[in-house]
Amino acid sequence: FTGNMISYDLKRTINLIAVGEVVFFGITTTDQAWLAEGNTVKFFVGNSLFYKFRIQQTKFDTTSSAFLTLEGIECKAKYSFTDRSSNWQFEDTASDTITNALISGIFSSGSIANLGKSFLRAEYDRKLNALMAQADYHKADWWISWNQSESYNTDYYNFAQARGSGTSRHTFNASGTSADIFLTSNANATRNIANYIIVLGSGDGTTQLESINYHATTNRSYLNGGDTWLSGDHTS
């Protein structure tokens, strides 16, 4: 349907469900069956898979256009629920054991690390919520991957302390024939100045990551000089 696509907006964020919106034109009655809600859509950049989505909602109009709302294929775990059995009560259990139990029947096991033991109760819960809660507890990353040799049909769930490579993947050059970056100089922004900045990261409550940059003082000085304009309180 690439030739029928008018516009698209696809978003992937680490540890969250991918989302997207796509608009097609020239959609026939036969085409509508392919774009039905619940079907899987693969998006490619060249010959490489960008991401797999599930069609969450489809709207067709009288101009033969189709408006699709998409969610990442990880949403399969969003529609799979646990029950009240003790199978979903994990006490002092290795993280990879919990992960494999939650993805069973939904995803295939990709690279799943054991990040230590934890406690997790997931009765009557969406399995995706439980997987995300475990990742949040371990401050870890999770993602879905595919193999080209399998035509990207098998969805692999991955769980690791951090996604990516521990070594450099690319060297940037500022000069020469291989230059692929350019240097800039620092500039001071004087219109928006703050001396107390709090940056909040992942987590919640007392476990939330927090960074504080404080450049101020509670000390006060009192200046009293011969010149009247210096007399009085002066804070610094």
Salt bridges, closest charged atoms under 4 A:
GLU71 OE2 - ARG54 NH1 3.09
GLU71 OE1 - LYS78 NZ 3.36
GLU123 OE2 - ARG121 NH2 2.57
ASP155 OD1 - LYS52 NZ 2.88
ASP155 OD2 - LYS76 NZ 2.77
ASP180 OD2 - HIS170 NE2 3.00
